[in-house]
Every structure is written in C-alpha cells, then in structure tokens.
Amino acid sequence: MGLFDFFKKKESTPQEQEALDTGLEKTKDNFFSKITKVIAGKSTVDDDVLDELEEVLVTSDVGVKTTLKIIERIQARVARDKYVSTGDLQGLLRDEIQQLLAENNSNDFSSFEYGTHKPYVIMVVGVNGVGKTTTIGKLAHKLKQAGNKVVLGAADTFRAAAVDQIQLWGDRVGVKVVAQAMGSDPASVAFDTLKSAVAAGDDVAIIDTAGRLHNKVGLMNELTKIKNVMQKVVPGAPHEILLVLDASTGQNAIEQCKQFTEATAVNALALTKLDGTAKGGVVIGISDQFKIPVKYIGVGEAMDHLQLFDRKAFVDSLFKD
C-alpha cells in the first residue's frame, strides 16, 4: 500500500472508533451536561433556549463566530418548522455542525489526493509543548505501516531536547533521522534531509521546525528560508505545511492558528490531546474559521492514537448516547 492508498482509507476500524469515542469523552460529557441543563423543564426551542445554547457552545470552545453561525442556522430551521421540541435540539445541532464542517475545506481522505510527489515533503510547525514531535513520530509510524519509506529532519535546532526527541522517535518507529548539532542552521538540516530522501528513494520526508512563536516577521523569514532551500532539492516543496495545535488550550489554539497562518501558507492542521480535555469543540471552530483541513487528531498516548480526521465520525462520536 502506498501513500495515496493510506490517505484514501476512510472506514474506521472498531479500534479506531473506540479510541475516538474514548478520546472525546470529556468533551462530550461537558457538552451534554450543559445542554441537559438548557432544556430542563422546557418543551420547545424558543429564544431563551437558543440564548442558553449559544452560551453552551461558546463555553465549549467552539468560538464566538462559529457559534453565531450555528445559532443562526438553528433559528432558521425553527422558524421554518414552526414547532421544534427540545427533544429535537440535539439532532438539529448535530446536523448543523456536520453541514458546517462539510462546507469547509476539511476534506476527508476519500477525496484528498496527494498526487505523485516523491518524496512528499511535510514541514511541521507549531509552538513548543503542543505535541509537535509526538505527532511527527506517530505520523511517521502510520506512514511506515502503510508501506512508505520515511525520513525525519530534525530542523528544530534551537532546543537540544527537540533533536533528541526526534531521534528517539526515529529509533522507536524504525525510520531514518537527519540531524546536525544544536544551533545549526535549520535550513541546512532541511536541505540535507531532502538530499538524503532523494538519494534513498524515500516516499515521505517530514521536517520539524523551531517551536517558537517569536515575532511574525522573524517566523516568516525563518520558514521562508527553509522552504526556499528545500525547493532547490525538491521543486514545489514543502507539499504540506502542517500546523500542530493543542486542543486542550481552547481559544489559545485559535490564536496560534491565526499567528501561524499569517506567517506561512499552512494547508493542514493537526489537533492533539483531545483525550485530555473537555475543549474538543475547538476543532469545530478552527475548521470553520480558517477553512484549512483538519487532517489529523490525537486521541490518546499510544502510537496508533493519531487518526485521520473524519468529520462524520467526529460528530457522530460527539453526539453518541
């Protein structure tokens, strides 16, 4: 199975579904305990119920803009259908969230094509502590499982631990790591990684970058330099700029997304640590506000707990009894 086949895979295995359900448990419990309070003693969805639902969505980290969009849609449905019972509210909410995700660029992988790039180059960005290195390691594992030759580039040379962590993951997964001494030029590491990937006939090269959210100009210059150097080896690289965000930081993740998308052409998102937070609603807000595909979600500590984001499975799990 090649890279394209791996990313086309859509049907979740029972194990993946179980990991997703478990990972979203805290978010679901938080969400539905609040909704239960909203509809207690009410029979119809009126303005008071919608006001309270709005508060539930905002406090569940869906975000103000996205919340207002969902409430407007439910208001339109209520006006059209005249009488909507509070028993119908969960179904309505589920429908509107699924439709909202479907309208964004959150393409599930049944339709997303990577093309014929070899090596396919992924540059990974994000601040320290979001699970960036762990995501790289888990992604390398998934790709290797799918039959791809993978190489990792330790281009976060500003933090000694970052290079060590990447090398540990390389050993654990059984993939090659290209690294230089701490303080080396990150662009030089990226250049060497792609040279190695081309020479070895690797399918995928994943490049780590410094996890510092310094001023946007500095970040932009640094990432642009890395991109320019990579393009000398592989024209069009990087094919994917993956921003890793920690879902447990809620609205802070949205702010980080804003900063990084202004600094570089992010075209893929990974949301980590969903299993440790009640703020999983941030996935909906980020997907809606930035129109960038959420490609991967982290739902646990295990190597297999990085999943391809499937919007239907995500919403189904969130609303599961």
C-alpha positions in Angstrom: 0.0 0.0 0.0 1.4 3.4 -1.0 1.0 6.9 0.4 -2.1 7.7 -1.7 -3.8 4.4 -0.6 -3.1 5.2 3.1 -4.7 8.6 2.9 -7.7 7.3 0.9 -8.6 4.9 3.7 -11.9 6.0 5.2 -13.6 3.3 7.1 -12.7 3.4 10.7 -11.7 0.2 12.4 -13.6 -0.7 15.6 -10.4 0.0 17.5 -10.1 3.5 15.9 -13.8 4.2 16.6 -13.3 3.1 20.2 -10.2 5.3 20.6 -12.1 8.3 19.1 -15.1 7.7 21.4 -12.9 7.4 24.5 -10.8 10.4 23.4 -13.9 12.7 23.1 -15.5 11.5 26.3 -14.6 14.6 28.4 -15.7 17.0 25.7 -19.0 15.0 25.2 -19.7 14.9 29.0 -19.1 18.6 29.4 -21.1 19.5 26.3 -24.2 17.4 27.1 -24.3 18.1 30.8 -24.6 21.8 29.8 -27.3 21.1 27.1 -29.3 18.9 29.5 -29.5 22.0 31.8 -30.6 24.2 28.9 -33.6 22.1 28.0 -34.6 21.0 31.6 -38.3 21.8 32.1 -38.6 23.3 28.5 -40.7 21.8 25.8 -40.0 23.9 22.7 -36.9 25.6 21.3 -37.6 29.3 21.9 -35.3 32.4 22.1 -34.4 31.6 25.7 -33.3 28.1 24.8 -31.2 29.4 21.9 -29.6 32.1 24.1 -28.6 29.4 26.5 -27.4 27.1 23.7 -25.2 30.0 22.4 -23.6 30.2 25.8 -23.0 26.4 25.9 -21.3 26.5 22.5 -19.1 29.5 23.4 -18.0 27.9 26.7 -17.3 24.6 24.9 -14.6 26.5 22.9 -16.5 26.4 19.6 -15.7 30.1 19.3 -18.0 33.1 19.1 -18.1 33.5 15.3 -18.8 29.8 14.6 -21.3 29.7 17.5 -23.3 32.6 16.0 -23.3 30.9 12.6 -24.7 27.6 14.2 -27.3 29.5 16.2 -28.5 31.4 13.1 -28.9 28.2 11.2 -30.9 26.6 14.0 -33.1 29.7 14.3 -33.8 29.4 10.6 -34.8 25.8 11.0 -37.0 26.6 14.0 -38.7 29.4 12.1 -39.3 27.2 9.1 -40.6 24.2 11.0 -42.7 26.4 13.4 -42.7 23.9 16.3 -39.4 22.3 17.3 -39.3 20.4 20.6 -36.3 20.4 22.9 -36.0 16.7 22.2 -35.1 17.6 18.6 -32.4 20.0 19.6 -29.5 17.5 19.7 -30.4 16.2 16.3 -30.6 19.7 14.9 -27.3 20.7 16.4 -25.7 17.6 15.1 -26.9 18.2 11.6 -25.8 21.9 11.5 -22.3 21.1 12.9 -21.9 18.3 10.3 -23.0 20.6 7.5 -20.8 23.4 8.7 -17.8 21.1 8.6 -18.8 19.8 5.2 -18.8 23.3 3.8 -15.2 24.0 4.8 -12.1 22.6 3.3 -12.0 19.8 5.9 -11.7 17.2 3.1 -11.8 13.7 4.4 -9.3 11.5 2.7 -11.7 9.6 0.5 -11.4 12.6 -1.9 -8.0 14.1 -1.0 -5.2 13.4 -3.5 -1.6 13.9 -2.8 -0.6 13.4 -6.4 2.6 11.7 -7.5 5.2 13.7 -5.5 8.2 11.7 -4.3 9.4 12.5 -1.8 6.3 14.1 -0.5 7.5 16.8 1.9 5.7 17.8 5.1 7.0 20.8 7.0 5.7 20.7 10.6 5.2 24.0 12.5 3.7 24.8 16.0 4.8 26.2 19.3 6.7 24.1 21.9 4.5 21.9 24.1 1.6 21.2 21.7 2.7 17.7 20.9 4.6 18.5 17.7 7.4 16.0 18.0 5.0 13.3 19.2 2.7 14.0 16.2 5.7 13.7 13.8 6.7 10.3 15.4 3.1 9.0 15.3 2.6 10.2 11.7 5.9 8.5 10.7 4.7 5.3 12.3 1.4 5.4 10.4 3.1 6.1 7.1 5.6 3.3 7.6 2.8 1.0 8.5 1.3 1.9 5.1 4.5 0.7 3.3 6.2 4.1 2.9 9.9 4.8 3.3 10.0 7.8 5.7 12.8 10.2 6.8 12.6 12.8 9.5 14.6 16.0 9.5 15.5 17.5 13.0 15.4 21.1 11.9 14.3 22.5 15.3 18.0 23.1 16.2 17.2 25.8 18.8 16.3 23.3 21.5 18.6 20.4 22.3 15.7 18.3 23.6 13.9 18.6 20.2 16.7 16.9 18.3 17.0 14.2 21.0 13.2 13.6 20.9 13.1 13.3 17.1 15.9 10.8 17.2 14.2 8.8 20.0 11.0 8.6 17.8 13.1 7.6 14.8 14.6 4.7 16.8 11.2 3.8 18.2 9.4 3.8 14.8 12.4 2.5 12.8 12.8 5.4 10.4 15.9 7.4 9.5 16.6 10.8 11.1 18.8 13.5 9.6 20.2 15.8 12.3 23.0 18.3 13.0 24.4 19.9 16.1 22.2 22.1 18.2 22.4 25.7 16.9 22.9 24.6 13.3 21.1 26.4 10.5 17.6 24.8 10.3 17.6 25.3 6.5 20.8 23.3 6.2 19.2 20.4 8.1 16.1 20.6 5.8 18.4 20.6 2.7 20.4 17.6 3.9 17.1 15.7 4.8 15.7 16.2 1.3 19.1 15.3 -0.4 19.1 12.1 1.7 15.4 11.4 0.8 16.0 11.8 -2.9 19.2 9.7 -2.9 17.5 6.9 -0.9 14.2 7.0 -2.9 12.2 7.8 0.2 8.4 8.3 -0.1 7.9 10.9 2.6 10.2 13.5 4.3 8.9 15.1 7.5 10.7 18.3 8.6 10.4 19.5 12.2 10.9 23.3 12.7 11.5 25.5 15.8 8.6 25.7 18.1 8.9 29.4 18.9 6.2 31.9 18.3 8.5 34.9 18.1 7.5 38.0 16.1 5.7 37.1 12.9 8.4 38.7 10.7 11.1 36.6 12.3 9.0 33.4 12.0 8.1 34.2 8.4 11.7 34.8 7.4 12.9 31.6 9.0 10.2 29.4 7.5 10.6 31.1 4.1 14.3 30.4 4.1 13.7 26.7 4.9 11.1 26.5 2.1 13.4 28.2 -0.4 16.3 25.8 0.4 14.1 22.7 0.2 12.8 23.8 -3.2 16.4 23.7 -4.6 16.3 19.9 -3.9 12.6 19.1 -4.5 10.8 21.7 -6.6 7.4 22.6 -5.1 8.4 21.5 -1.6 7.0 21.5 1.0 3.8 20.0 -0.3 2.2 20.2 3.1 2.7 22.7 5.9 1.2 21.1 8.9 0.4 23.2 11.9 0.1 21.3 15.2 -2.2 22.7 17.8 -3.0 21.6 21.3 -6.8 21.2 21.6 -6.7 21.5 25.4 -5.6 25.2 25.1 -9.0 26.0 23.6 -9.1 29.6 22.4 -5.4 29.9 22.6 -5.1 27.3 19.9 -7.3 29.6 17.7 -4.9 32.5 18.4 -1.9 30.3 17.5 -3.6 29.3 14.3 -4.1 32.9 13.4 -0.4 33.8 14.1 1.0 30.9 12.1 -1.4 31.2 9.1 -0.3 34.9 8.8 3.3 33.8 8.9 3.3 31.0 6.4 0.9 29.1 4.0 -0.4 26.5 6.4 -2.5 24.0 4.4 -3.1 21.2 7.0 -3.9 21.1 10.8 -3.3 18.5 13.5 -5.3 18.9 16.8 -3.6 17.0 19.6 -4.5 16.0 23.2 -8.3 15.7 22.6 -8.4 12.8 25.1 -7.2 15.0 27.9 -9.6 17.9 27.5 -13.2 19.0 27.6 -12.4 21.6 24.9 -12.8 19.4 21.8 -15.3 21.9 20.4 -12.3 23.9 19.3 -11.9 21.5 16.4 -15.3 22.8 15.0 -14.3 26.5 15.5 -10.9 26.2 13.9 -12.1 24.2 10.9 -14.9 26.8 10.3 -12.8 30.0 10.9 -9.6 29.1 9.0 -11.0 27.0 6.2 -7.9 24.8 6.5 -8.3 21.0 6.6 -8.1 19.4 10.0 -6.1 16.3 8.8 -5.1 14.6 12.0 -6.4 14.4 15.5 -4.6 13.0 18.6 -6.9 11.0 20.8 -4.5 9.2 23.2 -0.9 8.4 24.1 -0.5 5.2 22.1 1.4 5.1 18.8 -1.9 4.4 16.9 -3.8 7.2 18.6 -3.1 9.7 15.8 -6.1 9.4 13.5 -7.1 10.8 10.2 -9.8 13.4 10.9 -13.2 12.1 9.7 -15.8 14.9 10.3 -18.7 12.5 10.3 -17.1 10.0 12.7 -16.1 13.0 14.9 -19.6 14.5 15.1 -21.2 11.1 15.5 -18.9 10.3 18.4 -19.6 13.7 20.0 -23.3 13.0 19.9 -23.3 9.3 20.7 -25.6 8.3 23.6 
